Amino acid sequence: MAADRKAASPALCGCVQGVANQTLSGRDQSRAVAFFTEPQLAQDTRQSENPSSEAFWKRYKGFTEMASQVCVPVA
């Protein structure tokens, strides 16, 4: 909602949060939040060869794929 995007709604935000709660730990969620204020961090994480960053990125990608399928904005 704070991003002020046209498709944002309480229902959509709640859906995305619900998917995040099902697929990501609280620590993962905190790490992912940083991507919104620092997009380069997402790119660096995605390209990292660090095993823990690679594992996180797989979980994050799973979250984004599930949220994209489950949480469809109402136009």
Backbone atoms as SQL, in Angstrom:
CREATE TABLE atoms (id INTEGER PRIMARY KEY, chain TEXT, resi INTEGER, resn TEXT, atom TEXT, x REAL, y REAL, z REAL);
INSERT INTO atoms VALUES
  (1, 'A', 1, 'MET', 'N', 0.835, -1.185, 0.000),
  (2, 'A', 1, 'MET', 'CA', 0.000, 0.000, 0.000),
  (3, 'A', 1, 'MET', 'C', 0.881, 1.251, 0.000),
  (4, 'A', 2, 'ALA', 'N', 1.974, 1.210, 0.731),
  (5, 'A', 2, 'ALA', 'CA', 2.845, 2.378, 0.827),
  (6, 'A', 2, 'ALA', 'C', 3.512, 2.707, -0.494),
  (7, 'A', 3, 'ALA', 'N', 3.604, 1.731, -1.387),
  (8, 'A', 3, 'ALA', 'CA', 4.224, 1.978, -2.695),
  (9, 'A', 3, 'ALA', 'C', 3.318, 2.808, -3.595),
  (10, 'A', 4, 'ASP', 'N', 2.042, 2.922, -3.216),
  (11, 'A', 4, 'ASP', 'CA', 1.075, 3.734, -3.945),
  (12, 'A', 4, 'ASP', 'C', 0.913, 3.297, -5.401),
  (13, 'A', 5, 'ARG', 'N', 0.892, 1.983, -5.618),
  (14, 'A', 5, 'ARG', 'CA', 0.681, 1.460, -6.962),
  (15, 'A', 5, 'ARG', 'C', -0.813, 1.341, -7.212),
  (16, 'A', 6, 'LYS', 'N', -1.216, 1.508, -8.460),
  (17, 'A', 6, 'LYS', 'CA', -2.641, 1.494, -8.796),
  (18, 'A', 6, 'LYS', 'C', -3.330, 0.200, -8.391),
  (19, 'A', 7, 'ALA', 'N', -2.643, -0.930, -8.543),
  (20, 'A', 7, 'ALA', 'CA', -3.268, -2.223, -8.248),
  (21, 'A', 7, 'ALA', 'C', -3.275, -2.551, -6.757),
  (22, 'A', 8, 'ALA', 'N', -2.624, -1.743, -5.943),
  (23, 'A', 8, 'ALA', 'CA', -2.543, -2.031, -4.516),
  (24, 'A', 8, 'ALA', 'C', -3.917, -1.927, -3.861),
  (25, 'A', 9, 'SER', 'N', -4.189, -2.869, -3.008),
  (26, 'A', 9, 'SER', 'CA', -5.425, -2.858, -2.229),
  (27, 'A', 9, 'SER', 'C', -5.160, -3.624, -0.942),
  (28, 'A', 10, 'PRO', 'N', -5.963, -3.390, 0.074),
  (29, 'A', 10, 'PRO', 'CA', -5.772, -4.161, 1.301),
  (30, 'A', 10, 'PRO', 'C', -5.889, -5.671, 1.054),
  (31, 'A', 11, 'ALA', 'N', -6.798, -6.067, 0.176),
  (32, 'A', 11, 'ALA', 'CA', -6.968, -7.497, -0.104),
  (33, 'A', 11, 'ALA', 'C', -5.738, -8.079, -0.780),
  (34, 'A', 12, 'LEU', 'N', -5.190, -7.374, -1.764),
  (35, 'A', 12, 'LEU', 'CA', -4.005, -7.858, -2.468),
  (36, 'A', 12, 'LEU', 'C', -2.813, -7.920, -1.511),
  (37, 'A', 13, 'CYS', 'N', -2.626, -6.867, -0.739),
  (38, 'A', 13, 'CYS', 'CA', -1.511, -6.849, 0.216),
  (39, 'A', 13, 'CYS', 'C', -1.656, -7.984, 1.233),
  (40, 'A', 14, 'GLY', 'N', -2.872, -8.211, 1.699),
  (41, 'A', 14, 'GLY', 'CA', -3.114, -9.299, 2.642),
  (42, 'A', 14, 'GLY', 'C', -2.833, -10.658, 2.037),
  (43, 'A', 15, 'CYS', 'N', -3.190, -10.816, 0.765),
  (44, 'A', 15, 'CYS', 'CA', -2.933, -12.074, 0.077),
  (45, 'A', 15, 'CYS', 'C', -1.432, -12.315, -0.047),
  (46, 'A', 16, 'VAL', 'N', -0.700, -11.302, -0.483),
  (47, 'A', 16, 'VAL', 'CA', 0.751, -11.433, -0.635),
  (48, 'A', 16, 'VAL', 'C', 1.395, -11.744, 0.717),
  (49, 'A', 17, 'GLN', 'N', 0.939, -11.078, 1.774),
  (50, 'A', 17, 'GLN', 'CA', 1.480, -11.352, 3.110),
  (51, 'A', 17, 'GLN', 'C', 1.166, -12.776, 3.536),
  (52, 'A', 18, 'GLY', 'N', -0.028, -13.253, 3.217),
  (53, 'A', 18, 'GLY', 'CA', -0.392, -14.628, 3.550),
  (54, 'A', 18, 'GLY', 'C', 0.512, -15.635, 2.859),
  (55, 'A', 19, 'VAL', 'N', 0.804, -15.402, 1.590),
  (56, 'A', 19, 'VAL', 'CA', 1.713, -16.287, 0.857),
  (57, 'A', 19, 'VAL', 'C', 3.110, -16.207, 1.469),
  (58, 'A', 20, 'ALA', 'N', 3.539, -15.001, 1.800),
  (59, 'A', 20, 'ALA', 'CA', 4.853, -14.847, 2.432),
  (60, 'A', 20, 'ALA', 'C', 4.911, -15.626, 3.750),
  (61, 'A', 21, 'ASN', 'N', 3.861, -15.561, 4.531),
  (62, 'A', 21, 'ASN', 'CA', 3.829, -16.276, 5.803),
  (63, 'A', 21, 'ASN', 'C', 3.900, -17.785, 5.616),
  (64, 'A', 22, 'GLN', 'N', 3.354, -18.276, 4.504),
  (65, 'A', 22, 'GLN', 'CA', 3.357, -19.711, 4.228),
  (66, 'A', 22, 'GLN', 'C', 4.683, -20.190, 3.655),
  (67, 'A', 23, 'THR', 'N', 5.389, -19.319, 2.946),
  (68, 'A', 23, 'THR', 'CA', 6.557, -19.772, 2.187),
  (69, 'A', 23, 'THR', 'C', 7.897, -19.250, 2.694),
  (70, 'A', 24, 'LEU', 'N', 7.894, -18.182, 3.465),
  (71, 'A', 24, 'LEU', 'CA', 9.148, -17.581, 3.925),
  (72, 'A', 24, 'LEU', 'C', 9.146, -17.458, 5.444),
  (73, 'A', 25, 'SER', 'N', 10.309, -17.658, 6.031),
  (74, 'A', 25, 'SER', 'CA', 10.448, -17.433, 7.468),
  (75, 'A', 25, 'SER', 'C', 10.405, -15.927, 7.729),
  (76, 'A', 26, 'GLY', 'N', 10.261, -15.560, 8.975),
  (77, 'A', 26, 'GLY', 'CA', 10.300, -14.141, 9.328),
  (78, 'A', 26, 'GLY', 'C', 11.623, -13.512, 8.922),
  (79, 'A', 27, 'ARG', 'N', 12.694, -14.245, 9.096),
  (80, 'A', 27, 'ARG', 'CA', 14.018, -13.742, 8.697),
  (81, 'A', 27, 'ARG', 'C', 14.091, -13.526, 7.185),
  (82, 'A', 28, 'ASP', 'N', 13.554, -14.485, 6.415),
  (83, 'A', 28, 'ASP', 'CA', 13.517, -14.330, 4.960),
  (84, 'A', 28, 'ASP', 'C', 12.683, -13.118, 4.560),
  (85, 'A', 29, 'GLN', 'N', 11.548, -12.930, 5.227),
  (86, 'A', 29, 'GLN', 'CA', 10.699, -11.786, 4.914),
  (87, 'A', 29, 'GLN', 'C', 11.431, -10.472, 5.173),
  (88, 'A', 30, 'SER', 'N', 12.134, -10.400, 6.278),
  (89, 'A', 30, 'SER', 'CA', 12.899, -9.185, 6.583),
  (90, 'A', 30, 'SER', 'C', 13.973, -8.936, 5.530),
  (91, 'A', 31, 'ARG', 'N', 14.605, -9.994, 5.096),
  (92, 'A', 31, 'ARG', 'CA', 15.643, -9.858, 4.064),
  (93, 'A', 31, 'ARG', 'C', 15.027, -9.373, 2.756),
  (94, 'A', 32, 'ALA', 'N', 13.874, -9.903, 2.403),
  (95, 'A', 32, 'ALA', 'CA', 13.213, -9.531, 1.146),
  (96, 'A', 32, 'ALA', 'C', 12.721, -8.086, 1.167),
  (97, 'A', 33, 'VAL', 'N', 12.298, -7.598, 2.308),
  (98, 'A', 33, 'VAL', 'CA', 11.809, -6.225, 2.414),
  (99, 'A', 33, 'VAL', 'C', 12.888, -5.238, 1.976),
  (100, 'A', 34, 'ALA', 'N', 14.125, -5.565, 2.255),
  (101, 'A', 34, 'ALA', 'CA', 15.232, -4.674, 1.889),
  (102, 'A', 34, 'ALA', 'C', 15.324, -4.469, 0.373),
  (103, 'A', 35, 'PHE', 'N', 14.801, -5.403, -0.408),
  (104, 'A', 35, 'PHE', 'CA', 14.851, -5.277, -1.870),
  (105, 'A', 35, 'PHE', 'C', 14.051, -4.075, -2.361),
  (106, 'A', 36, 'PHE', 'N', 13.025, -3.693, -1.634),
  (107, 'A', 36, 'PHE', 'CA', 12.179, -2.587, -2.074),
  (108, 'A', 36, 'PHE', 'C', 12.855, -1.232, -1.898),
  (109, 'A', 37, 'THR', 'N', 13.719, -1.131, -0.919),
  (110, 'A', 37, 'THR', 'CA', 14.430, 0.123, -0.718),
  (111, 'A', 37, 'THR', 'C', 15.805, 0.113, -1.376),
  (112, 'A', 38, 'GLU', 'N', 16.306, -1.081, -1.667),
  (113, 'A', 38, 'GLU', 'CA', 17.627, -1.222, -2.269),
  (114, 'A', 38, 'GLU', 'C', 17.582, -2.319, -3.343),
  (115, 'A', 39, 'PRO', 'N', 17.021, -2.015, -4.539),
  (116, 'A', 39, 'PRO', 'CA', 16.863, -3.027, -5.584),
  (117, 'A', 39, 'PRO', 'C', 18.160, -3.725, -5.989),
  (118, 'A', 40, 'GLN', 'N', 19.272, -3.035, -5.902),
  (119, 'A', 40, 'GLN', 'CA', 20.549, -3.665, -6.265),
  (120, 'A', 40, 'GLN', 'C', 20.856, -4.854, -5.362),
  (121, 'A', 41, 'LEU', 'N', 20.370, -4.816, -4.139),
  (122, 'A', 41, 'LEU', 'CA', 20.566, -5.918, -3.214),
  (123, 'A', 41, 'LEU', 'C', 19.913, -7.197, -3.739),
  (124, 'A', 42, 'ALA', 'N', 18.756, -7.067, -4.360),
  (125, 'A', 42, 'ALA', 'CA', 18.103, -8.234, -4.951),
  (126, 'A', 42, 'ALA', 'C', 18.960, -8.822, -6.062),
  (127, 'A', 43, 'GLN', 'N', 19.480, -7.970, -6.902),
  (128, 'A', 43, 'GLN', 'CA', 20.337, -8.428, -8.001),
  (129, 'A', 43, 'GLN', 'C', 21.601, -9.097, -7.445),
  (130, 'A', 44, 'ASP', 'N', 22.203, -8.487, -6.461),
  (131, 'A', 44, 'ASP', 'CA', 23.407, -9.061, -5.862),
  (132, 'A', 44, 'ASP', 'C', 23.114, -10.416, -5.226),
  (133, 'A', 45, 'THR', 'N', 21.973, -10.523, -4.576),
  (134, 'A', 45, 'THR', 'CA', 21.583, -11.783, -3.940),
  (135, 'A', 45, 'THR', 'C', 21.337, -12.854, -4.990),
  (136, 'A', 46, 'ARG', 'N', 20.641, -12.477, -6.052),
  (137, 'A', 46, 'ARG', 'CA', 20.335, -13.433, -7.124),
  (138, 'A', 46, 'ARG', 'C', 21.607, -13.970, -7.766),
  (139, 'A', 47, 'GLN', 'N', 22.600, -13.135, -7.926),
  (140, 'A', 47, 'GLN', 'CA', 23.828, -13.530, -8.605),
  (141, 'A', 47, 'GLN', 'C', 24.892, -14.096, -7.664),
  (142, 'A', 48, 'SER', 'N', 24.625, -14.093, -6.393),
  (143, 'A', 48, 'SER', 'CA', 25.606, -14.546, -5.420),
  (144, 'A', 48, 'SER', 'C', 25.897, -16.041, -5.565),
  (145, 'A', 49, 'GLU', 'N', 27.130, -16.395, -5.305),
  (146, 'A', 49, 'GLU', 'CA', 27.517, -17.804, -5.285),
  (147, 'A', 49, 'GLU', 'C', 27.594, -18.329, -3.858),
  (148, 'A', 50, 'ASN', 'N', 27.200, -17.508, -2.904),
  (149, 'A', 50, 'ASN', 'CA', 27.154, -17.910, -1.508),
  (150, 'A', 50, 'ASN', 'C', 26.010, -18.905, -1.337),
  (151, 'A', 51, 'PRO', 'N', 26.275, -20.093, -0.784),
  (152, 'A', 51, 'PRO', 'CA', 25.214, -21.109, -0.647),
  (153, 'A', 51, 'PRO', 'C', 23.972, -20.630, 0.100),
  (154, 'A', 52, 'SER', 'N', 24.147, -19.838, 1.152),
  (155, 'A', 52, 'SER', 'CA', 22.962, -19.385, 1.892),
  (156, 'A', 52, 'SER', 'C', 22.165, -18.375, 1.070),
  (157, 'A', 53, 'SER', 'N', 22.840, -17.542, 0.296),
  (158, 'A', 53, 'SER', 'CA', 22.130, -16.603, -0.581),
  (159, 'A', 53, 'SER', 'C', 21.412, -17.344, -1.700),
  (160, 'A', 54, 'GLU', 'N', 22.041, -18.373, -2.232),
  (161, 'A', 54, 'GLU', 'CA', 21.397, -19.184, -3.277),
  (162, 'A', 54, 'GLU', 'C', 20.139, -19.863, -2.732),
  (163, 'A', 55, 'ALA', 'N', 20.239, -20.417, -1.528),
  (164, 'A', 55, 'ALA', 'CA', 19.081, -21.076, -0.918),
  (165, 'A', 55, 'ALA', 'C', 17.966, -20.069, -0.650),
  (166, 'A', 56, 'PHE', 'N', 18.330, -18.899, -0.141),
  (167, 'A', 56, 'PHE', 'CA', 17.332, -17.860, 0.089),
  (168, 'A', 56, 'PHE', 'C', 16.658, -17.483, -1.222),
  (169, 'A', 57, 'TRP', 'N', 17.445, -17.288, -2.282),
  (170, 'A', 57, 'TRP', 'CA', 16.882, -16.858, -3.557),
  (171, 'A', 57, 'TRP', 'C', 15.893, -17.886, -4.091),
  (172, 'A', 58, 'LYS', 'N', 16.164, -19.164, -3.908),
  (173, 'A', 58, 'LYS', 'CA', 15.219, -20.210, -4.342),
  (174, 'A', 58, 'LYS', 'C', 13.908, -20.090, -3.571),
  (175, 'A', 59, 'ARG', 'N', 14.006, -19.850, -2.267),
  (176, 'A', 59, 'ARG', 'CA', 12.782, -19.680, -1.469),
  (177, 'A', 59, 'ARG', 'C', 12.032, -18.424, -1.883),
  (178, 'A', 60, 'TYR', 'N', 12.772, -17.346, -2.113),
  (179, 'A', 60, 'TYR', 'CA', 12.146, -16.088, -2.515),
  (180, 'A', 60, 'TYR', 'C', 11.473, -16.225, -3.876),
  (181, 'A', 61, 'LYS', 'N', 12.134, -16.894, -4.810),
  (182, 'A', 61, 'LYS', 'CA', 11.548, -17.108, -6.133),
  (183, 'A', 61, 'LYS', 'C', 10.268, -17.944, -6.025),
  (184, 'A', 62, 'GLY', 'N', 10.294, -18.960, -5.172),
  (185, 'A', 62, 'GLY', 'CA', 9.087, -19.760, -4.953),
  (186, 'A', 62, 'GLY', 'C', 7.954, -18.903, -4.408),
  (187, 'A', 63, 'PHE', 'N', 8.284, -18.010, -3.478),
  (188, 'A', 63, 'PHE', 'CA', 7.282, -17.093, -2.937),
  (189, 'A', 63, 'PHE', 'C', 6.700, -16.215, -4.045),
  (190, 'A', 64, 'THR', 'N', 7.554, -15.601, -4.861),
  (191, 'A', 64, 'THR', 'CA', 7.056, -14.687, -5.892),
  (192, 'A', 64, 'THR', 'C', 6.201, -15.427, -6.920),
  (193, 'A', 65, 'GLU', 'N', 6.597, -16.648, -7.258),
  (194, 'A', 65, 'GLU', 'CA', 5.807, -17.422, -8.218),
  (195, 'A', 65, 'GLU', 'C', 4.438, -17.769, -7.645),
  (196, 'A', 66, 'MET', 'N', 4.410, -18.204, -6.394),
  (197, 'A', 66, 'MET', 'CA', 3.129, -18.553, -5.774),
  (198, 'A', 66, 'MET', 'C', 2.242, -17.321, -5.611),
  (199, 'A', 67, 'ALA', 'N', 2.817, -16.209, -5.165),
  (200, 'A', 67, 'ALA', 'CA', 2.036, -14.981, -4.994),
  (201, 'A', 67, 'ALA', 'C', 1.473, -14.513, -6.334),
  (202, 'A', 68, 'SER', 'N', 2.247, -14.652, -7.402),
  (203, 'A', 68, 'SER', 'CA', 1.777, -14.253, -8.731),
  (204, 'A', 68, 'SER', 'C', 0.590, -15.084, -9.185),
  (205, 'A', 69, 'GLN', 'N', 0.580, -16.345, -8.797),
  (206, 'A', 69, 'GLN', 'CA', -0.515, -17.232, -9.196),
  (207, 'A', 69, 'GLN', 'C', -1.746, -17.064, -8.319),
  (208, 'A', 70, 'VAL', 'N', -1.537, -16.871, -7.032),
  (209, 'A', 70, 'VAL', 'CA', -2.634, -16.855, -6.065),
  (210, 'A', 70, 'VAL', 'C', -3.253, -15.463, -5.895),
  (211, 'A', 71, 'CYS', 'N', -2.425, -14.439, -5.916),
  (212, 'A', 71, 'CYS', 'CA', -2.873, -13.077, -5.571),
  (213, 'A', 71, 'CYS', 'C', -3.026, -12.244, -6.839),
  (214, 'A', 72, 'VAL', 'N', -4.190, -12.313, -7.439),
  (215, 'A', 72, 'VAL', 'CA', -4.451, -11.588, -8.676),
  (216, 'A', 72, 'VAL', 'C', -5.152, -10.274, -8.332),
  (217, 'A', 73, 'PRO', 'N', -4.556, -9.128, -8.731),
  (218, 'A', 73, 'PRO', 'CA', -5.208, -7.850, -8.430),
  (219, 'A', 73, 'PRO', 'C', -6.549, -7.718, -9.150),
  (220, 'A', 74, 'VAL', 'N', -7.491, -7.115, -8.486),
  (221, 'A', 74, 'VAL', 'CA', -8.808, -6.871, -9.081),
  (222, 'A', 74, 'VAL', 'C', -8.749, -5.525, -9.806),
  (223, 'A', 75, 'ALA', 'N', -9.006, -5.554, -11.096),
  (224, 'A', 75, 'ALA', 'CA', -8.925, -4.324, -11.888),
  (225, 'A', 75, 'ALA', 'C', -10.251, -3.594, -11.911);
